[in-house]
Amino acid sequence: MTKLKIRKIILLSLDAVLLAVCIIQGILLNRDTTKLFKMTDTPDEIHIYNQGQDINLVFQDDKWYVGQNKVEASQAYVESLIKAITSVRAIDKVGSVKNEVYIEKYQLDEEKCISIVAKKNGEMIRSLQLGKNGADKRQTYGTVDGSADIYLFSGSLRGIFDLTESSLIENTDTEETGDVDEETIQAFLGNINDLEVEQQ
């Protein structure tokens, strides 16, 4: 076999390898990494654990109540919270809680994360653990429904659930609602509505 033929074979082999690499890169770039977690039922209990503070919401007699004394909550506010957890969009998977490095990196330890559990007739239908915000605060790192996978979620979920009991009480002044305000909630829900249109 002449040197020319050997050189030709090598060049053709390299071309084939480069073509395979380009095809694989194209597949990876075009792959949709988003995932939508939909809650199929409406909760009658919502428990929020926010850095040492337990907030309990219960639905009785067609109204939502908050706290041990069962003070009437802002119904519209609670409905906004329910809508926020009904459709949770994961943009990307970034790690696992099985690795302590990721727990610290995304602030998913018990002292820093916000935990949400929604129940229906005593059975859990949604759980979220929310860590730190994304770079632009319009995204949140966290886990969903007991999975060990850590996702980057679309929307300021942490901003929405970083609340207090007083912020949920009917007619509470907006100045007492901390980081959560109507603009934050509506901006997040707008993202959810846009996603639902895309899914249809």
C-alpha angles and dihedrals in degrees: 000000000000124000089246092059092047090051091049092051091049092050092049090049091051090050090053092050092049091049091051091050091050092050092050092048090050091052092049094047093049095045114113106230095182121109129190120214109198125192108218099197137048115248126232093193131042123185120192121188108193114181097307097335120106116206118187124191123187131184114222133157091001093304137096119237130190133209135007091296089053098232113187111262129212101275094204091050093051091046088054090053091050092051090050092058096037094076115026116180118206111202096188143348110245107172148316135273087227086078114069090206091066093045090057095039094054096034096241096144117119094255095057109026128084115229123204125187121182120193138189118199089344095308122112113244099169138016129180134181111197122200130175126334123260122254095280097035089240090099134054134204117226152112131265135212096353096303118148090220117105115217137188103235125206115242135031095286092156091052091051096050098038090100144122135229091255091057089058098051118107113268093007111162114255088234089070096053095087115203093352120085137156092261092056093049095046092048090053094045089050088060090051092050091050090051093050089054090051091050094055 
